[in-house]
Amino acid sequence: MKKNRWKVMAALAAAAVLALSACGNSGEDGSTQAAASADAGDAAAAAPTGTGEGSGEVGKSDIVIAGKSDIKTLDPMGTNDTTSSIAHRHIYSRLIEIDENSEIVGDLAESWEHLIPKECWEDAREEARERVNLDIETDIQGFDIDAAAIKAARANAKMAGVDRLIHFQQRPVSELRHSKPFGFIVTNPPYGERIEEKSNLPALYREIGESYKGLDRWSMYLITAYDKAENDIGRKADKNRKIYNGMMKTYYYQFLGPRPPKKGSIKE
C-alpha cells in the first residue's frame, strides 16, 4: 500500500513538471508563446483573442509576455517583482476589475451566481454609490521627490474620484513640514531594493528623523525592510511589527505622538 502511494505521488510530480515545461516553452501548435523585447517597458502582458492554431494569430488560451526581466514565480502569494505581478493579472481572476471608465466591475466575485444573485451585486453597488460623500474638508498632502511618482499619484487619485481631497507636491523629505501641531505621516521610503547604493540609506533615514523632529507632536507610521531605520531616525519606535511584502521581510514602525485635544479645542 505504501509502495503504491509513493508511485501515485511520483506520477503527480512528473505531471506537474510536464505542465510547467509546457507553460515555459513554445509548442508546435502555438499554444504558449513567449517574447522578450529590450525596447519594452518593465513588463507587458496580454491574452488577446484570435483564431489560434495555424493562423499566425494569438488565441484565447495564449499568453504573451514581453519584458526586460523574466517572470520569477507563478505563485500569486510569492511575487515581489513587476513582471510577475503583471503576468498574474492576466492569468488569475480577481474579485473585481476597473473598466475603461474607471468604474468598479465584478470579476471572480460576481461569477458565483448560484450563491449570490446578480441583483444583490447591483443593489450593493448602488448603496455604495449613494453613501459616497465628497463634500468634506480634508488636509491630506502627498509628497515625493520624483516628479513621475507625483504624476502617477495624481492620476490614481483622479481615477478614484478623490483628487479634490488630496494636495500633491514634489518635495524632498528634508522639506517636510506643516503648520498644524497635530497630524500623522504615512511613508514607505526606499530600503535598498530600489536604490543602487545601499550606502545612501543612512543619510536618507537621518533626514527623515530630522524632519520628524520638527513635527514632534505628530505620529509617524513607516514601512521598510531597512533594519537600521530606528538607529538612523534617532528614535526607537513605540511599536514595531514584522510583516511580509511578498517574500521580503519588512518592518512596520509606529512612532506615536501625543493624543490630540478634542475637536474644537486645538490652538494652532
Secondary structure, 3 states (H helix, E strand, C coil): CHHHHHHHHHHHHHHHHHHHHHHHCCCCCCCCCCCCCCCCCCEEEECCCCCCCCCCCCCCCCCEEEECCCCCCCCCCCCCCHHHHHHHHHHCCCCEEECCCCCEEECCHHHCCCCCCHHHHHHHHHHHHHHCCCCCCCCEEEEECCHHHHHHHHHHHHHHCCHHHEEEEECCHHHCCCCCCCCEEEECCCCCCCCCCHHHHHHHHHHHHHHHHCCCCCEEEEEECCCCHHHHHCCCCCEEEEEEECCEEEEEEEECCCCCCCCCCCCC
